[in-house]
Amino acid sequence: MGRLWLHIGHGKTGTSALQAGLRMGQGWCHPETGRSALGDHNRLFPVDQPAFDPEALAGLARARAEIGAAPLAVLSSESLCFAGEEKVAQIARAFEGLEIRILYYVRRQEDLVESGFRQHQRGRLRVARKVATTVEDYLATHRDSFDFLIRIAPWARVFGDAAITARLYDRATCAADICADAAAATGLAIRDTGTDTGADTGARANPSLDVPLTRALMLYREVEPDPGRQMAFRAGLEKIVAEIGPSPARFVDADLAARIRADYADSNAAFAARFLDARAAKILTRS
């Protein structure tokens, strides 16, 4: 029986660098169906409905046909950690006949909220949606998005805890080389593309603006409604970050970070006990 690894996120845990490594590597089936040039399969797993429609299910069937009898295959989409149980069950049926294993990266929530809020502002230019104007509003709106126990629950119910490999993305664990960590966790010879995936520093595959330049982007958006000009302005800000380096300032201050840690403490403790090794569990649950 072939094995299919499903990398389900979480976003902002070195995902873009890992997907680039999967795209460049060899020795496994990396289906072209639904795959972008960057190596993700986000188009294969649309997020706008609680269940996959017939068109999406047809895409899953094509991906399954591509995998065929391959001994190893990988699909990667950070949106999968937001799938409900109905979608997860549909995935199980679509890839019947394969041993499905789940790879899920998590990150301390105060860092994930910080990085996610910056990306929320950056991505607002491409997607028509309501945008949170403060990090507090962003956290209130997306509270369950950062609860790892909630995110993994559908996968555990459908596939069981034993099928899940959870890893902690942190400077003390794997942030310096996400590809090497994923290779050790999965046994896949994932190729390091040389992309810096350090937390909000350096040039990365999917960079976030720093705090001052994110604020500049937010202000510019208030006075300039044209999306094209907004995108051009953002590109200029990203060039500045690449040239001079990011500011150490944070949207999540010490008080908010403490409140975030307290809010997720019980859930993190339960998640860590079930899915993380002792070292990672200690880092995730540290107050």
N, C-alpha and C positions, 0 to 999 in steps of 0.2 A: 504494500500500500504506500502510495506517495504521501509526502508530507507537505502541507501548505501552511506557511507562516503568514499570518495577518498582522501587520504592524498597524495599530489602531490609534497612534498618537502617544501622548497628548501634544497638541501644537505648542510651539515655543520650547521644545525640549531637544533641539538639534535635529528636528525632523527633516528640514530641507537638505542638510548635509548628509543625513543617513540615506535619504531617497536618491541623492546624487551618487552615493556610494553603491547603492543597489543597482542603479542604472549602469554603472561602469563595470560592475563585477561580472564574474562568469561562474558557471557551475550550477546554475539553477534556472528555472523558467521564470521569466519576468514578463508576464503577458503584455502584449501591445494594446489589447483592447482597453480603452478607457485611460491609457497612460499618457501623461503629458511629457513634453520634452525635458522636464525637470526630474522625471522619474516617479511622480506620484500618480495614484489611481483615483484621485478625487472625483473625476467625471464618471467613474464606474459606480460610485456610491453617493448619489445625490442626497442632499440633506433636507430638502424642502417638504417632504411628506413623511408621515409616520411609518409608511410601508412602501416598498419598491413597487412602482407601476409596471405594466407589461413591458414597456420599452427598457426600463432598467433591468428587469429580470432577463430580458433577451441579451443584454450586455453581459450579465453574469454568466449566462449559458455560453456565450462566445468565449469568455475568459476560461471557463472550465474546459471547453473544447481545446483551447490552446495548450492548457496544462497537460491534458491527455494522461499518459502514463508516466510523465516525468517524475523522477524520485523526489525532487525538491522544487518548490515553487514559492514565490513571494508576491504578495499584494500589499501596498502601503497607502494608507489614507488617514490623515490626522482627524478627519471628520468621523471616522468609525467609532471613536470613543463616545460620540453623542447618539449612536444608534440605540433605539429602543428594542425591547425583546422581540417584537414582531419582525423587525428587519434582521436581527441576529438569527432568528429561526429561518428566515428566508435564505440567508447566506449559508446556513448549515445544509439546507436542502439543495441549494444550487451547486455546492461543492461536495455533494455526497460521494463517498468512495475514497475520500482523502482524509488523512489524519490532520485535523486542523489544530494548529497551535497559535496562541495569541501572544504578541509582544506589545507591552504597554509601558511607556515611559511616563513617569510623573516627576513633579518638581515641587519644592516648598511653595506653598500658595502665595506668600508675600512676594516672591520673585516671579511667579507665574502671572499674578495680577499686574505687577509692574510692567512686565514685558507684553502681556496681552493688551493692556490699555494703550500702550504706545502703538502696537500693531493695529488696534481698533481705529485709532486716529489715522494712521497711514493708509489702511485699507478702505476707509470710508470714501475715498475718492473714486474707487472702482465699483463699489456696490451701493445701490440705492437702498439705504436703510437709515433708521433713526440712530443717531450717534450720541453716546453718553458724553457729556461735557466735563464731568469730573470723574476722578478715579473712584470716588465713593458711589456715584450713580452707576458706574460701570460694574462695580462689585455687587451692588444690590440687584442689578438686572441679571447678572450672570452667576449668581451665588452657587447654584447647583452645578454649573459647568466646571467648577473647581473642586467639587466633592468627589474624590476618586472612588470612594465606596459606591456612590450612586452611579458613576460612569461605568464601573466594571461589572455592576450587578447583572445586567442582561447577559453578558458574556459568560459569567459564572453559572447562571441558571441554565443556559443552553449547553455549554461545553464542559462545565465543572472546573473547580479551582485548579486541578492538576494540569489542565491544558493552558494555563495562564502563566507567562513569565513576565513579572513586573520588575522594572529597574528604576532607580532614582537618578535623575539628571541633576547633577550638582558639581560644583568645582572640586569637591573632595572625592567624587566618584568617577564620573565619565564625561564631564562637560568638555574636557580637553580633546577627547577622541571618541566621539559617539560611534563611529564605525567599528573601531576595535572592540568596544563594549558590546555592541550588537553581535559582532562576529563570535565573541566568547559565549554570549547567551544562546545563540541559535546554531552555532557550528557552521554558519555560512562564511565563506572567505570574502567578506565585504571589503571592497577597495576604498581606502582613504583617498579622497579627492584633493586633500590639502586645504580644505576650507576651514577657517577658524570658527569654531562653534562656542567659544567662551561666552559666558553670560553677559550680553549687552556690551561687549568690547570687541574692537577690531572689525574686520570685514567678514561678513557672513553671507551664507547663501540667501537668507531671508532677513535682511537687517531691519532693526527698529531705529527710528530717530532717537536722539537723546532728549532729555526733558526740555531744555530751552528751545530747541528747534521744533519739537513737537508742539510746544505752545505757540511758536511762530506760525506753524502750519494751521493750527486751530484758529488763530486770529485772522490769517489770510483768507481762510474759507468763509469767514463772516462777511468779508467785504468783496470777495471775488466769487461769483456764482458759476463761472465757466469751468467745467470739469477739466478741459484741456489745459487751461492756464494753471489750475490747481495742481495737475500732474507735473507740469513743467516746473512749478515752484518747488514741489516736493523733490523732484530729481536734483534741483540745485542744492537743497538742504542736505540730501544724502551725500552729495559730492563734498560738501563742507565737512560732514562727519568723517568721511573717508580721509580727508586731507589733514584735519587737525585733531581727530580723535574725539570720543564722546565726553560729555560732561558727567561727573559722578553724581549729579543731583538726581533725586528720585521723586516720583509722584507719591509713592507709598512711604510715608514718613514713619518714624519709630513707633508712634502711638498707633497708627493704623496697622502697622505690621504686627504689633502685639495683639490687637483685636482680631486680626485675621487668624493668627495662630490659635487663639483661644476658641474662636468659632469652629475651627475644623479639628480641634484637638481629639475629640472622641472618635470622629470618623477616621482620622489619620491613624490613631492607635489601632483600631480594628483592621484597617486596610493593611498596615504594616505587619501585624501579627499573622495575617493570612498569606501575604504575598511577597514580602520583602525579606532579604537576609538581615542579619543582626546589625551590621554596620549601617546599611541604608535605613533601617527602621529607626535607629538611634538619631540619625540626622533628620529624618522627616518629622519625628515627634519631639524634637528638641524645642523647648519653649524660649 
